[in-house]
């Protein structure tokens, strides 16, 4: 198992949904916003998928499952966070 083989629910506690919602743009910059991405469930072509966004909200990708979205985020040396 390597750094990229864990699941989205294993993200550090500082990346909880409530914490993310309370952070300002400045807070994200201090955390290293270029190292955090979040995934959100969406409906694409009638099916549930997961959109991937940079910490500032910029869409950067999508995946058919949360596990694949989290893996894609980790492959780009970022830490995934789930926002619902």
N, CA, C and O atoms as a Maestro MAE file, in Angstrom:
{
 s_m_m2io_version
 :::
 2.0.0
}

f_m_ct {
 s_m_title
 :::
 protein
 m_atom[336] {
  # First column is atom index #
  i_m_mmod_type
  r_m_x_coord
  r_m_y_coord
  r_m_z_coord
  i_m_residue_number
  s_m_chain_name
  s_m_pdb_residue_name
  s_m_pdb_atom_name
  i_m_atomic_number
  :::
  1 25 0.855 -1.183 0.000 1 A "UNK " " N  " 7
  2 3 0.000 0.000 0.000 1 A "UNK " " CA " 6
  3 2 0.894 1.237 0.000 1 A "UNK " " C  " 6
  4 15 1.883 1.285 0.732 1 A "UNK " " O  " 8
  5 25 0.556 2.238 -0.814 2 A "UNK " " N  " 7
  6 3 1.320 3.482 -0.816 2 A "UNK " " CA " 6
  7 2 0.426 4.649 -0.421 2 A "UNK " " C  " 6
  8 15 -0.740 4.453 -0.079 2 A "UNK " " O  " 8
  9 25 0.968 5.863 -0.467 3 A "UNK " " N  " 7
  10 3 0.224 7.055 -0.047 3 A "UNK " " CA " 6
  11 2 -1.066 7.262 -0.824 3 A "UNK " " C  " 6
  12 15 -1.984 7.918 -0.333 3 A "UNK " " O  " 8
  13 25 -1.148 6.713 -2.024 4 A "UNK " " N  " 7
  14 3 -2.308 6.958 -2.875 4 A "UNK " " CA " 6
  15 2 -3.372 5.868 -2.758 4 A "UNK " " C  " 6
  16 15 -4.377 5.915 -3.468 4 A "UNK " " O  " 8
  17 25 -3.171 4.895 -1.881 5 A "UNK " " N  " 7
  18 3 -4.086 3.762 -1.797 5 A "UNK " " CA " 6
  19 2 -5.100 3.831 -0.663 5 A "UNK " " C  " 6
  20 15 -5.802 2.848 -0.424 5 A "UNK " " O  " 8
  21 25 -5.204 4.941 0.036 6 A "UNK " " N  " 7
  22 3 -6.176 5.020 1.121 6 A "UNK " " CA " 6
  23 2 -7.484 5.607 0.603 6 A "UNK " " C  " 6
  24 15 -7.567 6.041 -0.546 6 A "UNK " " O  " 8
  25 25 -8.507 5.617 1.458 7 A "UNK " " N  " 7
  26 3 -9.830 6.055 1.056 7 A "UNK " " CA " 6
  27 2 -10.110 7.481 1.485 7 A "UNK " " C  " 6
  28 15 -9.444 8.010 2.376 7 A "UNK " " O  " 8
  29 25 -11.100 8.110 0.850 8 A "UNK " " N  " 7
  30 3 -11.443 9.510 1.110 8 A "UNK " " CA " 6
  31 2 -11.782 9.766 2.565 8 A "UNK " " C  " 6
  32 15 -11.504 10.855 3.067 8 A "UNK " " O  " 8
  33 25 -12.370 8.807 3.260 9 A "UNK " " N  " 7
  34 3 -12.754 9.042 4.649 9 A "UNK " " CA " 6
  35 2 -11.569 9.005 5.603 9 A "UNK " " C  " 6
  36 15 -11.746 9.163 6.811 9 A "UNK " " O  " 8
  37 25 -10.362 8.799 5.082 10 A "UNK " " N  " 7
  38 3 -9.170 8.807 5.908 10 A "UNK " " CA " 6
  39 2 -8.461 10.154 5.875 10 A "UNK " " C  " 6
  40 15 -7.345 10.263 6.384 10 A "UNK " " O  " 8
  41 25 -9.064 11.171 5.301 11 A "UNK " " N  " 7
  42 3 -8.452 12.495 5.248 11 A "UNK " " CA " 6
  43 2 -8.254 13.023 6.660 11 A "UNK " " C  " 6
  44 15 -9.040 12.708 7.554 11 A "UNK " " O  " 8
  45 25 -7.208 13.827 6.874 12 A "UNK " " N  " 7
  46 3 -6.976 14.383 8.204 12 A "UNK " " CA " 6
  47 2 -8.200 15.130 8.710 12 A "UNK " " C  " 6
  48 15 -8.967 15.684 7.922 12 A "UNK " " O  " 8
  49 25 -8.379 15.145 10.018 13 A "UNK " " N  " 7
  50 3 -9.580 15.756 10.598 13 A "UNK " " CA " 6
  51 2 -9.692 17.241 10.292 13 A "UNK " " C  " 6
  52 15 -10.801 17.776 10.280 13 A "UNK " " O  " 8
  53 25 -8.570 17.930 10.043 14 A "UNK " " N  " 7
  54 3 -8.670 19.348 9.733 14 A "UNK " " CA " 6
  55 2 -9.352 19.595 8.395 14 A "UNK " " C  " 6
  56 15 -9.643 20.744 8.062 14 A "UNK " " O  " 8
  57 25 -9.613 18.554 7.627 15 A "UNK " " N  " 7
  58 3 -10.290 18.696 6.345 15 A "UNK " " CA " 6
  59 2 -11.763 18.316 6.423 15 A "UNK " " C  " 6
  60 15 -12.376 18.015 5.399 15 A "UNK " " O  " 8
  61 25 -12.334 18.325 7.606 16 A "UNK " " N  " 7
  62 3 -13.747 17.980 7.744 16 A "UNK " " CA " 6
  63 2 -14.613 18.988 6.995 16 A "UNK " " C  " 6
  64 15 -14.191 20.113 6.731 16 A "UNK " " O  " 8
  65 25 -15.811 18.574 6.663 17 A "UNK " " N  " 7
  66 3 -16.737 19.439 5.935 17 A "UNK " " CA " 6
  67 2 -16.985 20.740 6.673 17 A "UNK " " C  " 6
  68 15 -16.944 21.812 6.069 17 A "UNK " " O  " 8
  69 25 -17.240 20.664 7.962 18 A "UNK " " N  " 7
  70 3 -17.505 21.885 8.734 18 A "UNK " " CA " 6
  71 2 -16.301 22.811 8.751 18 A "UNK " " C  " 6
  72 15 -16.448 24.030 8.666 18 A "UNK " " O  " 8
  73 25 -15.115 22.237 8.862 19 A "UNK " " N  " 7
  74 3 -13.908 23.052 8.854 19 A "UNK " " CA " 6
  75 2 -13.742 23.734 7.506 19 A "UNK " " C  " 6
  76 15 -13.458 24.931 7.448 19 A "UNK " " O  " 8
  77 25 -13.916 22.989 6.427 20 A "UNK " " N  " 7
  78 3 -13.766 23.577 5.092 20 A "UNK " " CA " 6
  79 2 -14.737 24.723 4.869 20 A "UNK " " C  " 6
  80 15 -14.373 25.747 4.290 20 A "UNK " " O  " 8
  81 25 -15.963 24.555 5.324 21 A "UNK " " N  " 7
  82 3 -16.970 25.601 5.129 21 A "UNK " " CA " 6
  83 2 -16.629 26.878 5.891 21 A "UNK " " C  " 6
  84 15 -17.057 27.964 5.501 21 A "UNK " " O  " 8
  85 25 -15.871 26.757 6.961 22 A "UNK " " N  " 7
  86 3 -15.567 27.932 7.779 22 A "UNK " " CA " 6
  87 2 -14.280 28.638 7.367 22 A "UNK " " C  " 6
  88 15 -13.971 29.706 7.896 22 A "UNK " " O  " 8
  89 25 -13.528 28.068 6.440 23 A "UNK " " N  " 7
  90 3 -12.256 28.667 6.048 23 A "UNK " " CA " 6
  91 2 -12.440 29.795 5.039 23 A "UNK " " C  " 6
  92 15 -13.265 29.711 4.129 23 A "UNK " " O  " 8
  93 25 -11.662 30.838 5.220 24 A "UNK " " N  " 7
  94 3 -11.653 31.950 4.266 24 A "UNK " " CA " 6
  95 2 -10.636 31.639 3.168 24 A "UNK " " C  " 6
  96 15 -9.881 30.672 3.271 24 A "UNK " " O  " 8
  97 25 -10.621 32.463 2.114 25 A "UNK " " N  " 7
  98 3 -9.619 32.296 1.055 25 A "UNK " " CA " 6
  99 2 -8.213 32.396 1.635 25 A "UNK " " C  " 6
  100 15 -7.307 31.672 1.222 25 A "UNK " " O  " 8
  101 25 -8.044 33.281 2.575 26 A "UNK " " N  " 7
  102 3 -6.739 33.453 3.213 26 A "UNK " " CA " 6
  103 2 -6.349 32.194 3.995 26 A "UNK " " C  " 6
  104 15 -5.194 31.770 3.973 26 A "UNK " " O  " 8
  105 25 -7.330 31.604 4.684 27 A "UNK " " N  " 7
  106 3 -7.066 30.360 5.418 27 A "UNK " " CA " 6
  107 2 -6.611 29.256 4.466 27 A "UNK " " C  " 6
  108 15 -5.659 28.534 4.761 27 A "UNK " " O  " 8
  109 25 -7.296 29.123 3.317 28 A "UNK " " N  " 7
  110 3 -6.899 28.113 2.341 28 A "UNK " " CA " 6
  111 2 -5.470 28.359 1.866 28 A "UNK " " C  " 6
  112 15 -4.693 27.416 1.716 28 A "UNK " " O  " 8
  113 25 -5.125 29.607 1.632 29 A "UNK " " N  " 7
  114 3 -3.772 29.926 1.186 29 A "UNK " " CA " 6
  115 2 -2.754 29.495 2.237 29 A "UNK " " C  " 6
  116 15 -1.696 28.961 1.902 29 A "UNK " " O  " 8
  117 25 -3.074 29.726 3.498 30 A "UNK " " N  " 7
  118 3 -2.166 29.319 4.578 30 A "UNK " " CA " 6
  119 2 -2.009 27.805 4.641 30 A "UNK " " C  " 6
  120 15 -0.929 27.304 4.954 30 A "UNK " " O  " 8
  121 25 -3.068 27.083 4.350 31 A "UNK " " N  " 7
  122 3 -3.012 25.619 4.375 31 A "UNK " " CA " 6
  123 2 -2.292 25.047 3.164 31 A "UNK " " C  " 6
  124 15 -1.894 23.882 3.168 31 A "UNK " " O  " 8
  125 25 -2.126 25.845 2.147 32 A "UNK " " N  " 7
  126 3 -1.562 25.351 0.905 32 A "UNK " " CA " 6
  127 2 -2.667 24.867 -0.001 32 A "UNK " " C  " 6
  128 15 -2.744 23.680 -0.316 32 A "UNK " " O  " 8
  129 25 -3.528 25.781 -0.422 33 A "UNK " " N  " 7
  130 3 -4.715 25.433 -1.202 33 A "UNK " " CA " 6
  131 2 -4.385 24.604 -2.432 33 A "UNK " " C  " 6
  132 15 -5.232 23.854 -2.919 33 A "UNK " " O  " 8
  133 25 -3.181 24.728 -2.933 34 A "UNK " " N  " 7
  134 3 -2.820 23.927 -4.100 34 A "UNK " " CA " 6
  135 2 -2.574 22.465 -3.730 34 A "UNK " " C  " 6
  136 15 -2.264 21.649 -4.598 34 A "UNK " " O  " 8
  137 25 -2.710 22.132 -2.445 35 A "UNK " " N  " 7
  138 3 -2.533 20.752 -1.996 35 A "UNK " " CA " 6
  139 2 -3.835 20.120 -1.518 35 A "UNK " " C  " 6
  140 15 -3.841 18.978 -1.058 35 A "UNK " " O  " 8
  141 25 -4.941 20.860 -1.627 36 A "UNK " " N  " 7
  142 3 -6.236 20.359 -1.174 36 A "UNK " " CA " 6
  143 2 -7.227 20.434 -2.329 36 A "UNK " " C  " 6
  144 15 -7.303 21.450 -3.021 36 A "UNK " " O  " 8
  145 25 -7.979 19.373 -2.536 37 A "UNK " " N  " 7
  146 3 -9.065 19.385 -3.518 37 A "UNK " " CA " 6
  147 2 -10.262 18.717 -2.854 37 A "UNK " " C  " 6
  148 15 -10.105 17.877 -1.968 37 A "UNK " " O  " 8
  149 25 -11.444 19.095 -3.286 38 A "UNK " " N  " 7
  150 3 -12.623 18.462 -2.708 38 A "UNK " " CA " 6
  151 2 -13.456 17.819 -3.789 38 A "UNK " " C  " 6
  152 15 -13.410 18.206 -4.957 38 A "UNK " " O  " 8
  153 25 -14.215 16.829 -3.375 39 A "UNK " " N  " 7
  154 3 -15.109 16.163 -4.306 39 A "UNK " " CA " 6
  155 2 -16.531 16.350 -3.830 39 A "UNK " " C  " 6
  156 15 -16.809 16.437 -2.634 39 A "UNK " " O  " 8
  157 25 -17.418 16.409 -4.797 40 A "UNK " " N  " 7
  158 3 -18.831 16.658 -4.513 40 A "UNK " " CA " 6
  159 2 -19.671 15.771 -5.424 40 A "UNK " " C  " 6
  160 15 -19.395 15.669 -6.620 40 A "UNK " " O  " 8
  161 25 -20.697 15.128 -4.862 41 A "UNK " " N  " 7
  162 3 -21.569 14.318 -5.725 41 A "UNK " " CA " 6
  163 2 -22.378 15.211 -6.664 41 A "UNK " " C  " 6
  164 15 -22.886 16.258 -6.263 41 A "UNK " " O  " 8
  165 25 -22.488 14.780 -7.914 42 A "UNK " " N  " 7
  166 3 -23.254 15.505 -8.933 42 A "UNK " " CA " 6
  167 2 -23.975 14.479 -9.807 42 A "UNK " " C  " 6
  168 15 -23.681 13.285 -9.741 42 A "UNK " " O  " 8
  169 25 -24.904 14.940 -10.615 43 A "UNK " " N  " 7
  170 3 -25.557 14.076 -11.596 43 A "UNK " " CA " 6
  171 2 -25.060 14.502 -12.971 43 A "UNK " " C  " 6
  172 15 -25.201 15.659 -13.366 43 A "UNK " " O  " 8
  173 25 -24.477 13.551 -13.692 44 A "UNK " " N  " 7
  174 3 -23.967 13.814 -15.041 44 A "UNK " " CA " 6
  175 2 -24.593 12.788 -15.977 44 A "UNK " " C  " 6
  176 15 -24.452 11.583 -15.773 44 A "UNK " " O  " 8
  177 25 -25.277 13.268 -16.994 45 A "UNK " " N  " 7
  178 3 -25.935 12.382 -17.958 45 A "UNK " " CA " 6
  179 2 -26.847 11.366 -17.266 45 A "UNK " " C  " 6
  180 15 -26.918 10.205 -17.669 45 A "UNK " " O  " 8
  181 25 -27.540 11.817 -16.224 46 A "UNK " " N  " 7
  182 3 -28.488 10.970 -15.527 46 A "UNK " " CA " 6
  183 2 -27.892 10.002 -14.519 46 A "UNK " " C  " 6
  184 15 -28.624 9.215 -13.919 46 A "UNK " " O  " 8
  185 25 -26.585 10.042 -14.320 47 A "UNK " " N  " 7
  186 3 -25.929 9.133 -13.374 47 A "UNK " " CA " 6
  187 2 -25.176 9.931 -12.314 47 A "UNK " " C  " 6
  188 15 -24.696 11.034 -12.576 47 A "UNK " " O  " 8
  189 25 -25.080 9.364 -11.124 48 A "UNK " " N  " 7
  190 3 -24.318 10.020 -10.061 48 A "UNK " " CA " 6
  191 2 -22.834 9.907 -10.377 48 A "UNK " " C  " 6
  192 15 -22.346 8.835 -10.733 48 A "UNK " " O  " 8
  193 25 -22.127 11.011 -10.247 49 A "UNK " " N  " 7
  194 3 -20.681 11.066 -10.436 49 A "UNK " " CA " 6
  195 2 -20.131 11.993 -9.356 49 A "UNK " " C  " 6
  196 15 -20.887 12.500 -8.527 49 A "UNK " " O  " 8
  197 25 -18.832 12.212 -9.364 50 A "UNK " " N  " 7
  198 3 -18.211 13.086 -8.376 50 A "UNK " " CA " 6
  199 2 -17.337 14.104 -9.083 50 A "UNK " " C  " 6
  200 15 -16.383 13.750 -9.775 50 A "UNK " " O  " 8
  201 25 -17.676 15.382 -8.899 51 A "UNK " " N  " 7
  202 3 -16.863 16.439 -9.477 51 A "UNK " " CA " 6
  203 2 -15.710 16.727 -8.526 51 A "UNK " " C  " 6
  204 15 -15.849 16.619 -7.308 51 A "UNK " " O  " 8
  205 25 -14.584 17.090 -9.097 52 A "UNK " " N  " 7
  206 3 -13.377 17.392 -8.336 52 A "UNK " " CA " 6
  207 2 -13.087 18.874 -8.516 52 A "UNK " " C  " 6
  208 15 -13.068 19.384 -9.636 52 A "UNK " " O  " 8
  209 25 -12.864 19.557 -7.401 53 A "UNK " " N  " 7
  210 3 -12.631 20.996 -7.422 53 A "UNK " " CA " 6
  211 2 -11.375 21.343 -6.646 53 A "UNK " " C  " 6
  212 15 -11.075 20.726 -5.623 53 A "UNK " " O  " 8
  213 25 -10.637 22.338 -7.139 54 A "UNK " " N  " 7
  214 3 -9.529 22.890 -6.366 54 A "UNK " " CA " 6
  215 2 -10.113 23.551 -5.127 54 A "UNK " " C  " 6
  216 15 -11.310 23.835 -5.083 54 A "UNK " " O  " 8
  217 25 -9.297 23.796 -4.138 55 A "UNK " " N  " 7
  218 3 -9.772 24.380 -2.884 55 A "UNK " " CA " 6
  219 2 -10.490 25.705 -3.096 55 A "UNK " " C  " 6
  220 15 -11.350 26.076 -2.297 55 A "UNK " " O  " 8
  221 25 -10.150 26.423 -4.163 56 A "UNK " " N  " 7
  222 3 -10.812 27.709 -4.425 56 A "UNK " " CA " 6
  223 2 -12.122 27.556 -5.189 56 A "UNK " " C  " 6
  224 15 -12.760 28.554 -5.526 56 A "UNK " " O  " 8
  225 25 -12.535 26.304 -5.469 57 A "UNK " " N  " 7
  226 3 -13.796 26.057 -6.161 57 A "UNK " " CA " 6
  227 2 -13.672 25.816 -7.652 57 A "UNK " " C  " 6
  228 15 -14.660 25.464 -8.297 57 A "UNK " " O  " 8
  229 25 -12.495 25.992 -8.215 58 A "UNK " " N  " 7
  230 3 -12.286 25.779 -9.643 58 A "UNK " " CA " 6
  231 2 -12.471 24.298 -9.985 58 A "UNK " " C  " 6
  232 15 -11.796 23.450 -9.402 58 A "UNK " " O  " 8
  233 25 -13.382 23.968 -10.927 59 A "UNK " " N  " 7
  234 3 -13.547 22.564 -11.319 59 A "UNK " " CA " 6
  235 2 -12.282 22.056 -12.012 59 A "UNK " " C  " 6
  236 15 -11.757 22.714 -12.911 59 A "UNK " " O  " 8
  237 25 -11.800 20.894 -11.596 60 A "UNK " " N  " 7
  238 3 -10.577 20.358 -12.201 60 A "UNK " " CA " 6
  239 2 -10.740 18.932 -12.719 60 A "UNK " " C  " 6
  240 15 -9.804 18.375 -13.294 60 A "UNK " " O  " 8
  241 25 -11.920 18.331 -12.523 61 A "UNK " " N  " 7
  242 3 -12.113 16.983 -13.038 61 A "UNK " " CA " 6
  243 2 -13.396 16.363 -12.542 61 A "UNK " " C  " 6
  244 15 -14.179 16.995 -11.833 61 A "UNK " " O  " 8
  245 25 -13.604 15.109 -12.927 62 A "UNK " " N  " 7
  246 3 -14.777 14.348 -12.493 62 A "UNK " " CA " 6
  247 2 -14.422 12.869 -12.545 62 A "UNK " " C  " 6
  248 15 -13.515 12.451 -13.264 62 A "UNK " " O  " 8
  249 25 -15.160 12.091 -11.765 63 A "UNK " " N  " 7
  250 3 -14.947 10.644 -11.743 63 A "UNK " " CA " 6
  251 2 -16.286 9.958 -11.471 63 A "UNK " " C  " 6
  252 15 -17.189 10.571 -10.902 63 A "UNK " " O  " 8
  253 25 -16.420 8.693 -11.872 64 A "UNK " " N  " 7
  254 3 -17.690 7.990 -11.678 64 A "UNK " " CA " 6
  255 2 -17.941 7.542 -10.238 64 A "UNK " " C  " 6
  256 15 -19.064 7.162 -9.908 64 A "UNK " " O  " 8
  257 25 -16.921 7.578 -9.372 65 A "UNK " " N  " 7
  258 3 -17.124 7.177 -7.973 65 A "UNK " " CA " 6
  259 2 -16.265 8.047 -7.060 65 A "UNK " " C  " 6
  260 15 -15.285 8.650 -7.497 65 A "UNK " " O  " 8
  261 25 -16.649 8.100 -5.790 66 A "UNK " " N  " 7
  262 3 -15.877 8.870 -4.807 66 A "UNK " " CA " 6
  263 2 -14.481 8.278 -4.648 66 A "UNK " " C  " 6
  264 15 -13.505 9.011 -4.490 66 A "UNK " " O  " 8
  265 25 -14.390 6.964 -4.689 67 A "UNK " " N  " 7
  266 3 -13.090 6.323 -4.531 67 A "UNK " " CA " 6
  267 2 -12.145 6.697 -5.673 67 A "UNK " " C  " 6
  268 15 -10.970 6.982 -5.440 67 A "UNK " " O  " 8
  269 25 -12.653 6.697 -6.899 68 A "UNK " " N  " 7
  270 3 -11.816 7.079 -8.039 68 A "UNK " " CA " 6
  271 2 -11.472 8.563 -8.003 68 A "UNK " " C  " 6
  272 15 -10.359 8.948 -8.361 68 A "UNK " " O  " 8
  273 25 -12.413 9.397 -7.577 69 A "UNK " " N  " 7
  274 3 -12.137 10.833 -7.468 69 A "UNK " " CA " 6
  275 2 -11.037 11.079 -6.442 69 A "UNK " " C  " 6
  276 15 -10.117 11.857 -6.695 69 A "UNK " " O  " 8
  277 25 -11.125 10.424 -5.289 70 A "UNK " " N  " 7
  278 3 -10.103 10.579 -4.254 70 A "UNK " " CA " 6
  279 2 -8.749 10.074 -4.743 70 A "UNK " " C  " 6
  280 15 -7.719 10.687 -4.465 70 A "UNK " " O  " 8
  281 25 -8.748 8.965 -5.467 71 A "UNK " " N  " 7
  282 3 -7.495 8.433 -6.007 71 A "UNK " " CA " 6
  283 2 -6.875 9.406 -7.003 71 A "UNK " " C  " 6
  284 15 -5.661 9.606 -7.001 71 A "UNK " " O  " 8
  285 25 -7.701 10.012 -7.853 72 A "UNK " " N  " 7
  286 3 -7.196 10.986 -8.828 72 A "UNK " " CA " 6
  287 2 -6.592 12.193 -8.119 72 A "UNK " " C  " 6
  288 15 -5.549 12.704 -8.527 72 A "UNK " " O  " 8
  289 25 -7.245 12.640 -7.068 73 A "UNK " " N  " 7
  290 3 -6.727 13.775 -6.300 73 A "UNK " " CA " 6
  291 2 -5.368 13.417 -5.705 73 A "UNK " " C  " 6
  292 15 -4.421 14.197 -5.799 73 A "UNK " " O  " 8
  293 25 -5.274 12.241 -5.096 74 A "UNK " " N  " 7
  294 3 -4.009 11.820 -4.478 74 A "UNK " " CA " 6
  295 2 -2.902 11.626 -5.516 74 A "UNK " " C  " 6
  296 15 -1.735 11.900 -5.236 74 A "UNK " " O  " 8
  297 25 -3.264 11.155 -6.712 75 A "UNK " " N  " 7
  298 3 -2.259 10.969 -7.760 75 A "UNK " " CA " 6
  299 2 -1.634 12.290 -8.173 75 A "UNK " " C  " 6
  300 15 -0.542 12.321 -8.741 75 A "UNK " " O  " 8
  301 25 -2.330 13.376 -7.885 76 A "UNK " " N  " 7
  302 3 -1.798 14.701 -8.198 76 A "UNK " " CA " 6
  303 2 -1.232 15.374 -6.949 76 A "UNK " " C  " 6
  304 15 -1.146 16.599 -6.866 76 A "UNK " " O  " 8
  305 25 -0.848 14.539 -5.979 77 A "UNK " " N  " 7
  306 3 -0.212 15.003 -4.739 77 A "UNK " " CA " 6
  307 2 -1.037 16.026 -3.985 77 A "UNK " " C  " 6
  308 15 -0.505 16.979 -3.416 77 A "UNK " " O  " 8
  309 25 -2.345 15.812 -3.989 78 A "UNK " " N  " 7
  310 3 -3.251 16.667 -3.234 78 A "UNK " " CA " 6
  311 2 -3.989 15.798 -2.224 78 A "UNK " " C  " 6
  312 15 -3.999 14.573 -2.345 78 A "UNK " " O  " 8
  313 25 -4.601 16.423 -1.235 79 A "UNK " " N  " 7
  314 3 -5.363 15.708 -0.215 79 A "UNK " " CA " 6
  315 2 -6.848 15.898 -0.494 79 A "UNK " " C  " 6
  316 15 -7.296 17.036 -0.635 79 A "UNK " " O  " 8
  317 25 -7.632 14.815 -0.578 80 A "UNK " " N  " 7
  318 3 -9.063 14.945 -0.861 80 A "UNK " " CA " 6
  319 2 -9.879 15.314 0.373 80 A "UNK " " C  " 6
  320 15 -9.566 14.919 1.496 80 A "UNK " " O  " 8
  321 25 -10.921 16.075 0.128 81 A "UNK " " N  " 7
  322 3 -11.900 16.409 1.164 81 A "UNK " " CA " 6
  323 2 -13.275 16.276 0.533 81 A "UNK " " C  " 6
  324 15 -13.463 16.633 -0.629 81 A "UNK " " O  " 8
  325 25 -14.224 15.772 1.281 82 A "UNK " " N  " 7
  326 3 -15.580 15.589 0.772 82 A "UNK " " CA " 6
  327 2 -16.473 16.714 1.264 82 A "UNK " " C  " 6
  328 15 -16.470 17.044 2.449 82 A "UNK " " O  " 8
  329 25 -17.231 17.295 0.361 83 A "UNK " " N  " 7
  330 3 -18.170 18.362 0.712 83 A "UNK " " CA " 6
  331 2 -19.537 17.936 0.220 83 A "UNK " " C  " 6
  332 15 -19.695 17.621 -0.960 83 A "UNK " " O  " 8
  333 25 -20.542 17.919 1.108 84 A "UNK " " N  " 7
  334 3 -21.890 17.565 0.679 84 A "UNK " " CA " 6
  335 2 -22.837 18.641 1.068 84 A "UNK " " C  " 6
  336 15 -24.033 18.538 0.797 84 A "UNK " " O  " 8
  :::
 }
 m_bond[335] {
  # First column is bond index #
  i_m_from
  i_m_to
  i_m_order
  :::
  1 1 2 1
  2 2 3 1
  3 3 4 2
  4 3 5 1
  5 5 6 1
  6 6 7 1
  7 7 8 2
  8 7 9 1
  9 9 10 1
  10 10 11 1
  11 11 12 2
  12 11 13 1
  13 13 14 1
  14 14 15 1
  15 15 16 2
  16 15 17 1
  17 17 18 1
  18 18 19 1
  19 19 20 2
  20 19 21 1
  21 21 22 1
  22 22 23 1
  23 23 24 2
  24 23 25 1
  25 25 26 1
  26 26 27 1
  27 27 28 2
  28 27 29 1
  29 29 30 1
  30 30 31 1
  31 31 32 2
  32 31 33 1
  33 33 34 1
  34 34 35 1
  35 35 36 2
  36 35 37 1
  37 37 38 1
  38 38 39 1
  39 39 40 2
  40 39 41 1
  41 41 42 1
  42 42 43 1
  43 43 44 2
  44 43 45 1
  45 45 46 1
  46 46 47 1
  47 47 48 2
  48 47 49 1
  49 49 50 1
  50 50 51 1
  51 51 52 2
  52 51 53 1
  53 53 54 1
  54 54 55 1
  55 55 56 2
  56 55 57 1
  57 57 58 1
  58 58 59 1
  59 59 60 2
  60 59 61 1
  61 61 62 1
  62 62 63 1
  63 63 64 2
  64 63 65 1
  65 65 66 1
  66 66 67 1
  67 67 68 2
  68 67 69 1
  69 69 70 1
  70 70 71 1
  71 71 72 2
  72 71 73 1
  73 73 74 1
  74 74 75 1
  75 75 76 2
  76 75 77 1
  77 77 78 1
  78 78 79 1
  79 79 80 2
  80 79 81 1
  81 81 82 1
  82 82 83 1
  83 83 84 2
  84 83 85 1
  85 85 86 1
  86 86 87 1
  87 87 88 2
  88 87 89 1
  89 89 90 1
  90 90 91 1
  91 91 92 2
  92 91 93 1
  93 93 94 1
  94 94 95 1
  95 95 96 2
  96 95 97 1
  97 97 98 1
  98 98 99 1
  99 99 100 2
  100 99 101 1
  101 101 102 1
  102 102 103 1
  103 103 104 2
  104 103 105 1
  105 105 106 1
  106 106 107 1
  107 107 108 2
  108 107 109 1
  109 109 110 1
  110 110 111 1
  111 111 112 2
  112 111 113 1
  113 113 114 1
  114 114 115 1
  115 115 116 2
  116 115 117 1
  117 117 118 1
  118 118 119 1
  119 119 120 2
  120 119 121 1
  121 121 122 1
  122 122 123 1
  123 123 124 2
  124 123 125 1
  125 125 126 1
  126 126 127 1
  127 127 128 2
  128 127 129 1
  129 129 130 1
  130 130 131 1
  131 131 132 2
  132 131 133 1
  133 133 134 1
  134 134 135 1
  135 135 136 2
  136 135 137 1
  137 137 138 1
  138 138 139 1
  139 139 140 2
  140 139 141 1
  141 141 142 1
  142 142 143 1
  143 143 144 2
  144 143 145 1
  145 145 146 1
  146 146 147 1
  147 147 148 2
  148 147 149 1
  149 149 150 1
  150 150 151 1
  151 151 152 2
  152 151 153 1
  153 153 154 1
  154 154 155 1
  155 155 156 2
  156 155 157 1
  157 157 158 1
  158 158 159 1
  159 159 160 2
  160 159 161 1
  161 161 162 1
  162 162 163 1
  163 163 164 2
  164 163 165 1
  165 165 166 1
  166 166 167 1
  167 167 168 2
  168 167 169 1
  169 169 170 1
  170 170 171 1
  171 171 172 2
  172 171 173 1
  173 173 174 1
  174 174 175 1
  175 175 176 2
  176 175 177 1
  177 177 178 1
  178 178 179 1
  179 179 180 2
  180 179 181 1
  181 181 182 1
  182 182 183 1
  183 183 184 2
  184 183 185 1
  185 185 186 1
  186 186 187 1
  187 187 188 2
  188 187 189 1
  189 189 190 1
  190 190 191 1
  191 191 192 2
  192 191 193 1
  193 193 194 1
  194 194 195 1
  195 195 196 2
  196 195 197 1
  197 197 198 1
  198 198 199 1
  199 199 200 2
  200 199 201 1
  201 201 202 1
  202 202 203 1
  203 203 204 2
  204 203 205 1
  205 205 206 1
  206 206 207 1
  207 207 208 2
  208 207 209 1
  209 209 210 1
  210 210 211 1
  211 211 212 2
  212 211 213 1
  213 213 214 1
  214 214 215 1
  215 215 216 2
  216 215 217 1
  217 217 218 1
  218 218 219 1
  219 219 220 2
  220 219 221 1
  221 221 222 1
  222 222 223 1
  223 223 224 2
  224 223 225 1
  225 225 226 1
  226 226 227 1
  227 227 228 2
  228 227 229 1
  229 229 230 1
  230 230 231 1
  231 231 232 2
  232 231 233 1
  233 233 234 1
  234 234 235 1
  235 235 236 2
  236 235 237 1
  237 237 238 1
  238 238 239 1
  239 239 240 2
  240 239 241 1
  241 241 242 1
  242 242 243 1
  243 243 244 2
  244 243 245 1
  245 245 246 1
  246 246 247 1
  247 247 248 2
  248 247 249 1
  249 249 250 1
  250 250 251 1
  251 251 252 2
  252 251 253 1
  253 253 254 1
  254 254 255 1
  255 255 256 2
  256 255 257 1
  257 257 258 1
  258 258 259 1
  259 259 260 2
  260 259 261 1
  261 261 262 1
  262 262 263 1
  263 263 264 2
  264 263 265 1
  265 265 266 1
  266 266 267 1
  267 267 268 2
  268 267 269 1
  269 269 270 1
  270 270 271 1
  271 271 272 2
  272 271 273 1
  273 273 274 1
  274 274 275 1
  275 275 276 2
  276 275 277 1
  277 277 278 1
  278 278 279 1
  279 279 280 2
  280 279 281 1
  281 281 282 1
  282 282 283 1
  283 283 284 2
  284 283 285 1
  285 285 286 1
  286 286 287 1
  287 287 288 2
  288 287 289 1
  289 289 290 1
  290 290 291 1
  291 291 292 2
  292 291 293 1
  293 293 294 1
  294 294 295 1
  295 295 296 2
  296 295 297 1
  297 297 298 1
  298 298 299 1
  299 299 300 2
  300 299 301 1
  301 301 302 1
  302 302 303 1
  303 303 304 2
  304 303 305 1
  305 305 306 1
  306 306 307 1
  307 307 308 2
  308 307 309 1
  309 309 310 1
  310 310 311 1
  311 311 312 2
  312 311 313 1
  313 313 314 1
  314 314 315 1
  315 315 316 2
  316 315 317 1
  317 317 318 1
  318 318 319 1
  319 319 320 2
  320 319 321 1
  321 321 322 1
  322 322 323 1
  323 323 324 2
  324 323 325 1
  325 325 326 1
  326 326 327 1
  327 327 328 2
  328 327 329 1
  329 329 330 1
  330 330 331 1
  331 331 332 2
  332 331 333 1
  333 333 334 1
  334 334 335 1
  335 335 336 2
  :::
 }
}
